[in-house]
Amino acid sequence: MKQVLLAIIVLFSLVSCNKSDEILEKEIIKPAVKKIEFGFKYSDFNVIQDTIKKGDTFGTIIEKQNIGDKKVYDIIAKVKDTFDVRSIRFNKPYTLLRSKNKKNDLQVFIYQPDALNYYVIDLRDTAVVVYKKTKPITIKRRTIGGVLKESLSETLGNAKIEGALASKISKIYAYSIDFMKLKKGDRFAITFTERFINDSVYDGVEELEASFFEYKGKIIYAFPFAQNPDSDKIEYYDEDGKTLKNFFLKSPIKFSRISSRFSTSRFHPVQHRWKAHKGTDYAAPRGTPITTTAGGVVEQSGFTAGNGNFVKVKHNGTYSTQYLHMSKILVRRGQRVSQGQVIGLVGSTGLATGPHVCYRFWKNGKQVDALRLKLPSGEPMSGRNKDRYIKTITPLKFELDSVANL
């Protein structure tokens, strides 16, 4: 009797376990997602997704499909006012929606010239319908901060932020921060907005709302502000309303390193003797753009045995700058140049052991150390806008400070 009872208990347990397993499996099964893209439910079609190959044209793509009684040249003629079929480019994506019947005929052609826009050519009716649409954009706001553990570019890259933001920040701070001198452990905070297509596909940075960086022990804020509310002209100011824009850029090269400083006595690496080095050397890969640190007129442009290819710019009656050892000169004597304009490319011409630019600075006809010079600043904020500015930046500054102190 005990053996029979034991057998019944075991059988009941097995049945219970199997039943439990069945319930568990049913609970984790999810219904298939019906994908809708470009306004079409993909489950209603046979879908082909591909990219434009070398030699492809709109005509060669659709003529391989079953398009019924329609002629390729008739379709092209009907869509040309909205979609120029000659504009399709190599490696751009397109989608074919074909019927699910035996004919498997082409019903819709979709071409994406970029991540945001797309063209639809609808062949389902007798009259060909063509239109262009833009995917919905969502703007999301984000604030990051802490301490630098590596370069700015690497820090932003590790935070999954596109490199364009680092470039934008370097331009904003070009007059007040030499990013080559930022150190690990320096604090920073950035508030910015990013674009997302269809609320999910990342499409880059929209704008910078606020930021600060610790530089040589000082916190330097940057807030965008238009002094004239009716103008789109935005300048960047610190927490006191002082402009960040100075007369000279801090460096003629972005994201480089100083390989040799201004000195009255330096052992020359080529001539092997002690002599004055009246400039600052910025090492960078060959071909790196060299920009003039302020606007002015090209005073000299040419080649000497010592300087190699060089350019000298006169900015006004007080200041001049010179850029040596270029691989290529991109301006001519007498040409007017603007601040930040590319005037040449890094090289190692003349007396140079490797690719770099020697940056020389004159004040009142005397060569001076540009890194030690207190340079003139830009226009201060107008008094009538100060209150409006402080009111605008107060919550932004609080947010930056809160993140950086976490």
SEZARO-134340 format. One record per residue (C-alpha): x, y, z; residue number from 0; residue in three letters. Coordinates in steps of 0.1 Angstrom, whole numbers, plus 2048, in hexadecimal, padded with zeros to 3 digits. Layout:
SEZARO-134340
{xx->X; yy->Y; zz->Z; seq->NUM; type->ALA}
...
//
This chain:
SEZARO-134340
{xx->800; yy->800; zz->800; seq->0; type->MET}
{xx->81D; yy->818; zz->809; seq->1; type->LYS}
{xx->82D; yy->811; zz->7E7; seq->2; type->GLN}
{xx->80D; yy->819; zz->7D5; seq->3; type->VAL}
{xx->809; yy->839; zz->7E8; seq->4; type->LEU}
{xx->82D; yy->843; zz->7E1; seq->5; type->LEU}
{xx->828; yy->83D; zz->7BC; seq->6; type->ALA}
{xx->809; yy->853; zz->7BC; seq->7; type->ILE}
{xx->81C; yy->86F; zz->7CE; seq->8; type->ILE}
{xx->839; yy->86D; zz->7B5; seq->9; type->VAL}
{xx->821; yy->86D; zz->797; seq->10; type->LEU}
{xx->80F; yy->88B; zz->7A5; seq->11; type->PHE}
{xx->830; yy->89E; zz->7AA; seq->12; type->SER}
{xx->83A; yy->897; zz->786; seq->13; type->LEU}
{xx->819; yy->8A3; zz->779; seq->14; type->VAL}
{xx->81B; yy->8C2; zz->78F; seq->15; type->SER}
{xx->83E; yy->8CA; zz->783; seq->16; type->CYS}
{xx->835; yy->8C6; zz->75F; seq->17; type->ASN}
{xx->816; yy->8DD; zz->764; seq->18; type->LYS}
{xx->82C; yy->8F7; zz->775; seq->19; type->SER}
{xx->845; yy->8F6; zz->759; seq->20; type->ASP}
{xx->829; yy->8FA; zz->73F; seq->21; type->GLU}
{xx->81C; yy->919; zz->752; seq->22; type->ILE}
{xx->83F; yy->928; zz->754; seq->23; type->LEU}
{xx->845; yy->923; zz->72E; seq->24; type->GLU}
{xx->824; yy->934; zz->726; seq->25; type->LYS}
{xx->82D; yy->951; zz->73C; seq->26; type->GLU}
{xx->84D; yy->959; zz->72A; seq->27; type->ILE}
{xx->83F; yy->956; zz->707; seq->28; type->ILE}
{xx->83B; yy->979; zz->6F9; seq->29; type->LYS}
{xx->825; yy->982; zz->6DB; seq->30; type->PRO}
{xx->837; yy->98B; zz->6BB; seq->31; type->ALA}
{xx->83D; yy->9B0; zz->6B7; seq->32; type->VAL}
{xx->82D; yy->9BE; zz->697; seq->33; type->LYS}
{xx->848; yy->9D5; zz->68A; seq->34; type->LYS}
{xx->83C; yy->9F6; zz->67C; seq->35; type->ILE}
{xx->855; yy->A0B; zz->669; seq->36; type->GLU}
{xx->851; yy->A28; zz->651; seq->37; type->PHE}
{xx->82C; yy->A26; zz->658; seq->38; type->GLY}
{xx->829; yy->A02; zz->64B; seq->39; type->PHE}
{xx->822; yy->9E2; zz->65E; seq->40; type->LYS}
{xx->83D; yy->9CA; zz->653; seq->41; type->TYR}
{xx->828; yy->9AB; zz->659; seq->42; type->SER}
{xx->812; yy->9B5; zz->63C; seq->43; type->ASP}
{xx->82F; yy->9B2; zz->623; seq->44; type->PHE}
{xx->84D; yy->99F; zz->619; seq->45; type->ASN}
{xx->869; yy->9B6; zz->624; seq->46; type->VAL}
{xx->88B; yy->9BA; zz->614; seq->47; type->ILE}
{xx->8A4; yy->9D2; zz->623; seq->48; type->GLN}
{xx->8C5; yy->9DA; zz->611; seq->49; type->ASP}
{xx->8DD; yy->9F6; zz->609; seq->50; type->THR}
{xx->8E6; yy->A06; zz->5E9; seq->51; type->ILE}
{xx->903; yy->9F3; zz->5D8; seq->52; type->LYS}
{xx->91D; yy->A00; zz->5C0; seq->53; type->LYS}
{xx->90C; yy->A05; zz->59E; seq->54; type->GLY}
{xx->8E8; yy->A04; zz->5AC; seq->55; type->ASP}
{xx->8CF; yy->A1D; zz->5A0; seq->56; type->THR}
{xx->8AA; yy->A21; zz->5A9; seq->57; type->PHE}
{xx->8A1; yy->A12; zz->587; seq->58; type->GLY}
{xx->8B7; yy->9F3; zz->58A; seq->59; type->THR}
{xx->8AA; yy->9EC; zz->5AD; seq->60; type->ILE}
{xx->885; yy->9ED; zz->5A6; seq->61; type->ILE}
{xx->886; yy->9DE; zz->583; seq->62; type->GLU}
{xx->892; yy->9BE; zz->593; seq->63; type->LYS}
{xx->871; yy->9BD; zz->5A7; seq->64; type->GLN}
{xx->84F; yy->9B4; zz->59A; seq->65; type->ASN}
{xx->83F; yy->9D6; zz->595; seq->66; type->ILE}
{xx->822; yy->9CA; zz->57F; seq->67; type->GLY}
{xx->817; yy->9E0; zz->563; seq->68; type->ASP}
{xx->82B; yy->9FE; zz->56F; seq->69; type->LYS}
{xx->84A; yy->A09; zz->55C; seq->70; type->LYS}
{xx->86A; yy->A14; zz->56C; seq->71; type->VAL}
{xx->86C; yy->A35; zz->558; seq->72; type->TYR}
{xx->848; yy->A3D; zz->560; seq->73; type->ASP}
{xx->84E; yy->A39; zz->585; seq->74; type->ILE}
{xx->86D; yy->A4F; zz->583; seq->75; type->ILE}
{xx->85A; yy->A6A; zz->570; seq->76; type->ALA}
{xx->83E; yy->A6A; zz->58B; seq->77; type->LYS}
{xx->855; yy->A6C; zz->5A9; seq->78; type->VAL}
{xx->870; yy->A84; zz->59C; seq->79; type->LYS}
{xx->860; yy->AA4; zz->5AB; seq->80; type->ASP}
{xx->862; yy->A95; zz->5CE; seq->81; type->THR}
{xx->87E; yy->A7B; zz->5CC; seq->82; type->PHE}
{xx->89B; yy->A80; zz->5B4; seq->83; type->ASP}
{xx->8A5; yy->A5C; zz->5AD; seq->84; type->VAL}
{xx->8C8; yy->A67; zz->5A4; seq->85; type->ARG}
{xx->8CE; yy->A71; zz->5C8; seq->86; type->SER}
{xx->8D1; yy->A4D; zz->5D5; seq->87; type->ILE}
{xx->8F3; yy->A47; zz->5E3; seq->88; type->ARG}
{xx->90A; yy->A29; zz->5E9; seq->89; type->PHE}
{xx->905; yy->A17; zz->60A; seq->90; type->ASN}
{xx->8E4; yy->A29; zz->613; seq->91; type->LYS}
{xx->8C8; yy->A11; zz->61F; seq->92; type->PRO}
{xx->8A8; yy->A0A; zz->60D; seq->93; type->TYR}
{xx->88A; yy->9F3; zz->614; seq->94; type->THR}
{xx->874; yy->9E0; zz->5FC; seq->95; type->LEU}
{xx->851; yy->9D6; zz->607; seq->96; type->LEU}
{xx->843; yy->9BB; zz->5F1; seq->97; type->ARG}
{xx->821; yy->9AA; zz->5F1; seq->98; type->SER}
{xx->81D; yy->989; zz->604; seq->99; type->LYS}
{xx->80A; yy->978; zz->5E7; seq->100; type->ASN}
{xx->819; yy->962; zz->5CC; seq->101; type->LYS}
{xx->821; yy->980; zz->5B6; seq->102; type->LYS}
{xx->837; yy->98F; zz->5D1; seq->103; type->ASN}
{xx->835; yy->9B0; zz->5BF; seq->104; type->ASP}
{xx->846; yy->9D0; zz->5CB; seq->105; type->LEU}
{xx->82E; yy->9E6; zz->5DD; seq->106; type->GLN}
{xx->843; yy->A00; zz->5EF; seq->107; type->VAL}
{xx->867; yy->A0D; zz->5EB; seq->108; type->PHE}
{xx->877; yy->A20; zz->608; seq->109; type->ILE}
{xx->898; yy->A32; zz->606; seq->110; type->TYR}
{xx->8AB; yy->A42; zz->623; seq->111; type->GLN}
{xx->8C4; yy->A5D; zz->619; seq->112; type->PRO}
{xx->8CD; yy->A62; zz->63E; seq->113; type->ASP}
{xx->8C2; yy->A56; zz->661; seq->114; type->ALA}
{xx->8A7; yy->A70; zz->664; seq->115; type->LEU}
{xx->895; yy->A72; zz->642; seq->116; type->ASN}
{xx->886; yy->A59; zz->62A; seq->117; type->TYR}
{xx->874; yy->A57; zz->609; seq->118; type->TYR}
{xx->856; yy->A41; zz->602; seq->119; type->VAL}
{xx->84B; yy->A36; zz->5DF; seq->120; type->ILE}
{xx->82A; yy->A24; zz->5E2; seq->121; type->ASP}
{xx->821; yy->A0F; zz->5C4; seq->122; type->LEU}
{xx->802; yy->9FE; zz->5D1; seq->123; type->ARG}
{xx->7E9; yy->A13; zz->5BF; seq->124; type->ASP}
{xx->7E7; yy->A1C; zz->59A; seq->125; type->THR}
{xx->7F4; yy->A3E; zz->5A2; seq->126; type->ALA}
{xx->817; yy->A3E; zz->5B0; seq->127; type->VAL}
{xx->819; yy->A50; zz->5D2; seq->128; type->VAL}
{xx->83A; yy->A5F; zz->5DD; seq->129; type->VAL}
{xx->842; yy->A73; zz->5FD; seq->130; type->TYR}
{xx->85E; yy->A7D; zz->614; seq->131; type->LYS}
{xx->85C; yy->A7A; zz->639; seq->132; type->LYS}
{xx->871; yy->A82; zz->657; seq->133; type->THR}
{xx->873; yy->A6B; zz->675; seq->134; type->LYS}
{xx->868; yy->A7A; zz->696; seq->135; type->PRO}
{xx->884; yy->A89; zz->6AB; seq->136; type->ILE}
{xx->885; yy->A88; zz->6D1; seq->137; type->THR}
{xx->89C; yy->A9F; zz->6E4; seq->138; type->ILE}
{xx->8A9; yy->A91; zz->705; seq->139; type->LYS}
{xx->8BC; yy->AA4; zz->71F; seq->140; type->ARG}
{xx->8DA; yy->A96; zz->731; seq->141; type->ARG}
{xx->8F3; yy->AA2; zz->74B; seq->142; type->THR}
{xx->914; yy->A90; zz->753; seq->143; type->ILE}
{xx->930; yy->A99; zz->76A; seq->144; type->GLY}
{xx->94B; yy->A8D; zz->781; seq->145; type->GLY}
{xx->971; yy->A8D; zz->77D; seq->146; type->VAL}
{xx->985; yy->A87; zz->75E; seq->147; type->LEU}
{xx->996; yy->A65; zz->75D; seq->148; type->LYS}
{xx->9A4; yy->A6A; zz->73A; seq->149; type->GLU}
{xx->9A2; yy->A84; zz->71E; seq->150; type->SER}
{xx->981; yy->A96; zz->718; seq->151; type->LEU}
{xx->97B; yy->A83; zz->6F7; seq->152; type->SER}
{xx->980; yy->A62; zz->709; seq->153; type->GLU}
{xx->96B; yy->A6C; zz->726; seq->154; type->THR}
{xx->94E; yy->A75; zz->710; seq->155; type->LEU}
{xx->953; yy->A56; zz->6FA; seq->156; type->GLY}
{xx->951; yy->A40; zz->719; seq->157; type->ASN}
{xx->930; yy->A52; zz->721; seq->158; type->ALA}
{xx->923; yy->A48; zz->6FE; seq->159; type->LYS}
{xx->923; yy->A6D; zz->6F3; seq->160; type->ILE}
{xx->92C; yy->A75; zz->6CF; seq->161; type->GLU}
{xx->94D; yy->A86; zz->6C8; seq->162; type->GLY}
{xx->93C; yy->AA5; zz->6BA; seq->163; type->ALA}
{xx->935; yy->AB1; zz->6DE; seq->164; type->LEU}
{xx->95A; yy->AB0; zz->6E7; seq->165; type->ALA}
{xx->961; yy->AC5; zz->6C8; seq->166; type->SER}
{xx->946; yy->ADE; zz->6D1; seq->167; type->LYS}
{xx->953; yy->AE1; zz->6F5; seq->168; type->ILE}
{xx->976; yy->AE7; zz->6E9; seq->169; type->SER}
{xx->96A; yy->B03; zz->6D3; seq->170; type->LYS}
{xx->956; yy->B13; zz->6EF; seq->171; type->ILE}
{xx->974; yy->B12; zz->707; seq->172; type->TYR}
{xx->98E; yy->B18; zz->6EC; seq->173; type->ALA}
{xx->995; yy->B3B; zz->6FA; seq->174; type->TYR}
{xx->997; yy->B31; zz->71F; seq->175; type->SER}
{xx->9A2; yy->B0C; zz->722; seq->176; type->ILE}
{xx->9BF; yy->AF9; zz->713; seq->177; type->ASP}
{xx->9B0; yy->AD6; zz->713; seq->178; type->PHE}
{xx->9D3; yy->AC7; zz->710; seq->179; type->MET}
{xx->9D8; yy->AD3; zz->734; seq->180; type->LYS}
{xx->9B9; yy->AC3; zz->743; seq->181; type->LEU}
{xx->9C4; yy->AA9; zz->75D; seq->182; type->LYS}
{xx->9B6; yy->A89; zz->769; seq->183; type->LYS}
{xx->9A1; yy->A91; zz->788; seq->184; type->GLY}
{xx->996; yy->AB3; zz->77B; seq->185; type->ASP}
{xx->970; yy->AB7; zz->781; seq->186; type->ARG}
{xx->957; yy->ABE; zz->765; seq->187; type->PHE}
{xx->932; yy->ABE; zz->75F; seq->188; type->ALA}
{xx->91E; yy->AC2; zz->73E; seq->189; type->ILE}
{xx->8F9; yy->AC6; zz->737; seq->190; type->THR}
{xx->8EF; yy->AC0; zz->713; seq->191; type->PHE}
{xx->8D3; yy->AB3; zz->6FD; seq->192; type->THR}
{xx->8D3; yy->A96; zz->6E5; seq->193; type->GLU}
{xx->8BE; yy->A8D; zz->6C7; seq->194; type->ARG}
{xx->8AC; yy->A6B; zz->6C4; seq->195; type->PHE}
{xx->89A; yy->A5F; zz->6A4; seq->196; type->ILE}
{xx->87A; yy->A4D; zz->6AC; seq->197; type->ASN}
{xx->882; yy->A51; zz->6D1; seq->198; type->ASP}
{xx->89D; yy->A36; zz->6CE; seq->199; type->SER}
{xx->8B8; yy->A3B; zz->6B4; seq->200; type->VAL}
{xx->8D3; yy->A53; zz->6BF; seq->201; type->TYR}
{xx->8D9; yy->A70; zz->6A7; seq->202; type->ASP}
{xx->8F3; yy->A85; zz->6B9; seq->203; type->GLY}
{xx->8F6; yy->AA3; zz->6CF; seq->204; type->VAL}
{xx->8DD; yy->ABF; zz->6CB; seq->205; type->GLU}
{xx->8EC; yy->ADB; zz->6E0; seq->206; type->GLU}
{xx->901; yy->AE2; zz->6FF; seq->207; type->LEU}
{xx->8ED; yy->AF3; zz->71B; seq->208; type->GLU}
{xx->907; yy->AF7; zz->735; seq->209; type->ALA}
{xx->929; yy->AEB; zz->740; seq->210; type->SER}
{xx->947; yy->AF0; zz->757; seq->211; type->PHE}
{xx->96B; yy->AE3; zz->758; seq->212; type->PHE}
{xx->985; yy->AE5; zz->773; seq->213; type->GLU}
{xx->9A4; yy->AF5; zz->763; seq->214; type->TYR}
{xx->9C3; yy->AFC; zz->777; seq->215; type->LYS}
{xx->9AF; yy->AFB; zz->797; seq->216; type->GLY}
{xx->994; yy->B13; zz->78B; seq->217; type->LYS}
{xx->970; yy->B0A; zz->781; seq->218; type->ILE}
{xx->967; yy->B19; zz->75F; seq->219; type->ILE}
{xx->942; yy->B19; zz->756; seq->220; type->TYR}
{xx->933; yy->B1D; zz->734; seq->221; type->ALA}
{xx->90F; yy->B27; zz->72E; seq->222; type->PHE}
{xx->900; yy->B31; zz->70C; seq->223; type->PRO}
{xx->8ED; yy->B52; zz->70B; seq->224; type->PHE}
{xx->8E1; yy->B6B; zz->6F1; seq->225; type->ALA}
{xx->8E4; yy->B8E; zz->6FE; seq->226; type->GLN}
{xx->8CC; yy->B99; zz->6E3; seq->227; type->ASN}
{xx->8AC; yy->B84; zz->6E8; seq->228; type->PRO}
{xx->8A2; yy->B8B; zz->6C4; seq->229; type->ASP}
{xx->8C3; yy->B7E; zz->6B7; seq->230; type->SER}
{xx->8CF; yy->B5A; zz->6B1; seq->231; type->ASP}
{xx->8F2; yy->B64; zz->6BA; seq->232; type->LYS}
{xx->8FD; yy->B4F; zz->6D8; seq->233; type->ILE}
{xx->91D; yy->B55; zz->6EC; seq->234; type->GLU}
{xx->92A; yy->B42; zz->70A; seq->235; type->TYR}
{xx->92F; yy->B52; zz->72C; seq->236; type->TYR}
{xx->93B; yy->B47; zz->74E; seq->237; type->ASP}
{xx->927; yy->B48; zz->76E; seq->238; type->GLU}
{xx->92D; yy->B6E; zz->772; seq->239; type->ASP}
{xx->923; yy->B77; zz->74F; seq->240; type->GLY}
{xx->946; yy->B7B; zz->742; seq->241; type->LYS}
{xx->94C; yy->B6F; zz->71E; seq->242; type->THR}
{xx->961; yy->B50; zz->718; seq->243; type->LEU}
{xx->96D; yy->B5E; zz->6F7; seq->244; type->LYS}
{xx->98F; yy->B6D; zz->6F8; seq->245; type->ASN}
{xx->9A3; yy->B7E; zz->6DC; seq->246; type->PHE}
{xx->9BA; yy->B60; zz->6D7; seq->247; type->PHE}
{xx->9B4; yy->B3B; zz->6D7; seq->248; type->LEU}
{xx->9C8; yy->B27; zz->6F1; seq->249; type->LYS}
{xx->9D8; yy->B10; zz->6D7; seq->250; type->SER}
{xx->9DC; yy->B0E; zz->6B1; seq->251; type->PRO}
{xx->9D4; yy->AE8; zz->6B2; seq->252; type->ILE}
{xx->9B8; yy->AD5; zz->6C2; seq->253; type->LYS}
{xx->9BF; yy->AB8; zz->6DA; seq->254; type->PHE}
{xx->9E5; yy->AB8; zz->6D6; seq->255; type->SER}
{xx->A01; yy->AB9; zz->6EF; seq->256; type->ARG}
{xx->A1D; yy->AD1; zz->6F7; seq->257; type->ILE}
{xx->A3E; yy->AC1; zz->6EE; seq->258; type->SER}
{xx->A54; yy->ADF; zz->6F5; seq->259; type->SER}
{xx->A4F; yy->B01; zz->706; seq->260; type->ARG}
{xx->A5C; yy->B24; zz->702; seq->261; type->PHE}
{xx->A7F; yy->B26; zz->710; seq->262; type->SER}
{xx->A9D; yy->B3D; zz->710; seq->263; type->THR}
{xx->AB4; yy->B1F; zz->70F; seq->264; type->SER}
{xx->AAA; yy->AFD; zz->701; seq->265; type->ARG}
{xx->AC0; yy->AE1; zz->6F2; seq->266; type->PHE}
{xx->AB5; yy->AE0; zz->6CE; seq->267; type->HIS}
{xx->AAD; yy->ABC; zz->6C3; seq->268; type->PRO}
{xx->ABA; yy->AC1; zz->6A0; seq->269; type->VAL}
{xx->AD6; yy->AD9; zz->6A3; seq->270; type->GLN}
{xx->AE2; yy->AC9; zz->6C4; seq->271; type->HIS}
{xx->AEB; yy->AEA; zz->6D5; seq->272; type->ARG}
{xx->ADC; yy->B01; zz->6EF; seq->273; type->TRP}
{xx->AC7; yy->B1E; zz->6E1; seq->274; type->LYS}
{xx->AA8; yy->B31; zz->6E8; seq->275; type->ALA}
{xx->A86; yy->B21; zz->6DF; seq->276; type->HIS}
{xx->A6E; yy->B3F; zz->6DB; seq->277; type->LYS}
{xx->A4F; yy->B2B; zz->6D4; seq->278; type->GLY}
{xx->A38; yy->B0F; zz->6E1; seq->279; type->THR}
{xx->A39; yy->AED; zz->6CF; seq->280; type->ASP}
{xx->A19; yy->ADA; zz->6CB; seq->281; type->TYR}
{xx->A1E; yy->AB6; zz->6C0; seq->282; type->ALA}
{xx->A03; yy->AA7; zz->6AA; seq->283; type->ALA}
{xx->A00; yy->A8E; zz->68D; seq->284; type->PRO}
{xx->A0B; yy->A99; zz->66B; seq->285; type->ARG}
{xx->9EE; yy->AAA; zz->658; seq->286; type->GLY}
{xx->9DC; yy->AB7; zz->678; seq->287; type->THR}
{xx->9CC; yy->AD9; zz->670; seq->288; type->PRO}
{xx->9DD; yy->AF8; zz->67E; seq->289; type->ILE}
{xx->9C6; yy->B15; zz->685; seq->290; type->THR}
{xx->9CF; yy->B39; zz->68A; seq->291; type->THR}
{xx->9C8; yy->B43; zz->6AE; seq->292; type->THR}
{xx->9BA; yy->B65; zz->6A5; seq->293; type->ALA}
{xx->9AE; yy->B77; zz->686; seq->294; type->GLY}
{xx->9C6; yy->B8D; zz->672; seq->295; type->GLY}
{xx->9DA; yy->B8F; zz->652; seq->296; type->VAL}
{xx->9F4; yy->B76; zz->646; seq->297; type->VAL}
{xx->A14; yy->B8A; zz->648; seq->298; type->GLU}
{xx->A2C; yy->B6F; zz->63C; seq->299; type->GLN}
{xx->A27; yy->B4D; zz->62C; seq->300; type->SER}
{xx->A43; yy->B37; zz->61F; seq->301; type->GLY}
{xx->A61; yy->B21; zz->627; seq->302; type->PHE}
{xx->A83; yy->B25; zz->638; seq->303; type->THR}
{xx->A9C; yy->B0A; zz->641; seq->304; type->ALA}
{xx->A96; yy->B0D; zz->666; seq->305; type->GLY}
{xx->A70; yy->B15; zz->667; seq->306; type->ASN}
{xx->A66; yy->AFE; zz->64B; seq->307; type->GLY}
{xx->A44; yy->B08; zz->63D; seq->308; type->ASN}
{xx->A37; yy->B24; zz->653; seq->309; type->PHE}
{xx->A1C; yy->B3F; zz->655; seq->310; type->VAL}
{xx->A1D; yy->B5F; zz->669; seq->311; type->LYS}
{xx->9FD; yy->B72; zz->671; seq->312; type->VAL}
{xx->9FB; yy->B97; zz->67B; seq->313; type->LYS}
{xx->9DC; yy->B9B; zz->691; seq->314; type->HIS}
{xx->9DF; yy->BC0; zz->699; seq->315; type->ASN}
{xx->9F9; yy->BDA; zz->6A2; seq->316; type->GLY}
{xx->A02; yy->BC7; zz->6C1; seq->317; type->THR}
{xx->A00; yy->BA2; zz->6BB; seq->318; type->TYR}
{xx->A0D; yy->B89; zz->6A1; seq->319; type->SER}
{xx->A10; yy->B63; zz->6A0; seq->320; type->THR}
{xx->A25; yy->B4A; zz->68C; seq->321; type->GLN}
{xx->A20; yy->B25; zz->684; seq->322; type->TYR}
{xx->A3E; yy->B10; zz->679; seq->323; type->LEU}
{xx->A47; yy->AEE; zz->66A; seq->324; type->HIS}
{xx->A27; yy->AEA; zz->656; seq->325; type->MET}
{xx->A23; yy->ACD; zz->63D; seq->326; type->SER}
{xx->A0C; yy->AE4; zz->628; seq->327; type->LYS}
{xx->A04; yy->B09; zz->628; seq->328; type->ILE}
{xx->9E0; yy->B11; zz->621; seq->329; type->LEU}
{xx->9E0; yy->B37; zz->620; seq->330; type->VAL}
{xx->9F4; yy->B52; zz->60D; seq->331; type->ARG}
{xx->A05; yy->B72; zz->616; seq->332; type->ARG}
{xx->9ED; yy->B8F; zz->619; seq->333; type->GLY}
{xx->9CF; yy->B79; zz->61F; seq->334; type->GLN}
{xx->9B7; yy->B82; zz->63B; seq->335; type->ARG}
{xx->9B0; yy->B65; zz->653; seq->336; type->VAL}
{xx->996; yy->B61; zz->66E; seq->337; type->SER}
{xx->99B; yy->B52; zz->691; seq->338; type->GLN}
{xx->99B; yy->B2C; zz->690; seq->339; type->GLY}
{xx->9A1; yy->B2B; zz->66A; seq->340; type->GLN}
{xx->9B7; yy->B0E; zz->65E; seq->341; type->VAL}
{xx->9D7; yy->B1D; zz->650; seq->342; type->ILE}
{xx->9EC; yy->AFE; zz->64C; seq->343; type->GLY}
{xx->9F2; yy->ADA; zz->655; seq->344; type->LEU}
{xx->A0A; yy->ACB; zz->66F; seq->345; type->VAL}
{xx->A2B; yy->ABE; zz->661; seq->346; type->GLY}
{xx->A50; yy->ABC; zz->669; seq->347; type->SER}
{xx->A60; yy->AD3; zz->64F; seq->348; type->THR}
{xx->A7F; yy->AE7; zz->658; seq->349; type->GLY}
{xx->A92; yy->ADF; zz->678; seq->350; type->LEU}
{xx->A7A; yy->AC6; zz->687; seq->351; type->ALA}
{xx->A7E; yy->AA3; zz->694; seq->352; type->THR}
{xx->A59; yy->A9A; zz->692; seq->353; type->GLY}
{xx->A37; yy->AA8; zz->688; seq->354; type->PRO}
{xx->A2D; yy->AC7; zz->69C; seq->355; type->HIS}
{xx->A25; yy->AEC; zz->69A; seq->356; type->VAL}
{xx->A3C; yy->B05; zz->6AB; seq->357; type->CYS}
{xx->A24; yy->B22; zz->6B5; seq->358; type->TYR}
{xx->A35; yy->B44; zz->6BA; seq->359; type->ARG}
{xx->A26; yy->B63; zz->6C8; seq->360; type->PHE}
{xx->A30; yy->B88; zz->6C5; seq->361; type->TRP}
{xx->A24; yy->BA5; zz->6DA; seq->362; type->LYS}
{xx->A30; yy->BC7; zz->6D0; seq->363; type->ASN}
{xx->A4A; yy->BB8; zz->6BA; seq->364; type->GLY}
{xx->A59; yy->BA2; zz->6D5; seq->365; type->LYS}
{xx->A56; yy->B7C; zz->6D7; seq->366; type->GLN}
{xx->A45; yy->B71; zz->6F7; seq->367; type->VAL}
{xx->A38; yy->B52; zz->707; seq->368; type->ASP}
{xx->A14; yy->B4E; zz->6FC; seq->369; type->ALA}
{xx->A0C; yy->B37; zz->719; seq->370; type->LEU}
{xx->A15; yy->B51; zz->732; seq->371; type->ARG}
{xx->A06; yy->B6F; zz->721; seq->372; type->LEU}
{xx->9E6; yy->B7E; zz->72E; seq->373; type->LYS}
{xx->9D2; yy->B83; zz->70F; seq->374; type->LEU}
{xx->9B5; yy->B9C; zz->709; seq->375; type->PRO}
{xx->992; yy->B90; zz->70E; seq->376; type->SER}
{xx->971; yy->B95; zz->6FB; seq->377; type->GLY}
{xx->953; yy->BAB; zz->702; seq->378; type->GLU}
{xx->943; yy->BA7; zz->725; seq->379; type->PRO}
{xx->91E; yy->BA2; zz->729; seq->380; type->MET}
{xx->908; yy->BC1; zz->726; seq->381; type->SER}
{xx->8FB; yy->BCC; zz->749; seq->382; type->GLY}
{xx->8D6; yy->BCC; zz->73F; seq->383; type->ARG}
{xx->8D8; yy->BA7; zz->737; seq->384; type->ASN}
{xx->8EB; yy->B9C; zz->756; seq->385; type->LYS}
{xx->8CC; yy->B96; zz->76C; seq->386; type->ASP}
{xx->8BB; yy->B82; zz->750; seq->387; type->ARG}
{xx->8DB; yy->B6D; zz->74B; seq->388; type->TYR}
{xx->8DF; yy->B65; zz->770; seq->389; type->ILE}
{xx->8BB; yy->B5B; zz->773; seq->390; type->LYS}
{xx->8BF; yy->B44; zz->754; seq->391; type->THR}
{xx->8DF; yy->B32; zz->760; seq->392; type->ILE}
{xx->8D7; yy->B2E; zz->785; seq->393; type->THR}
{xx->8C4; yy->B0C; zz->782; seq->394; type->PRO}
{xx->8DE; yy->B00; zz->767; seq->395; type->LEU}
{xx->8FB; yy->B08; zz->77E; seq->396; type->LYS}
{xx->8EA; yy->AF7; zz->79B; seq->397; type->PHE}
{xx->8E5; yy->AD7; zz->786; seq->398; type->GLU}
{xx->90A; yy->AD7; zz->77B; seq->399; type->LEU}
{xx->917; yy->ADB; zz->79E; seq->400; type->ASP}
{xx->900; yy->AC0; zz->7AB; seq->401; type->SER}
{xx->90C; yy->AA6; zz->792; seq->402; type->VAL}
{xx->931; yy->AAF; zz->796; seq->403; type->ALA}
{xx->92F; yy->AAB; zz->7BC; seq->404; type->ASN}
{xx->91E; yy->A88; zz->7BB; seq->405; type->LEU}
//
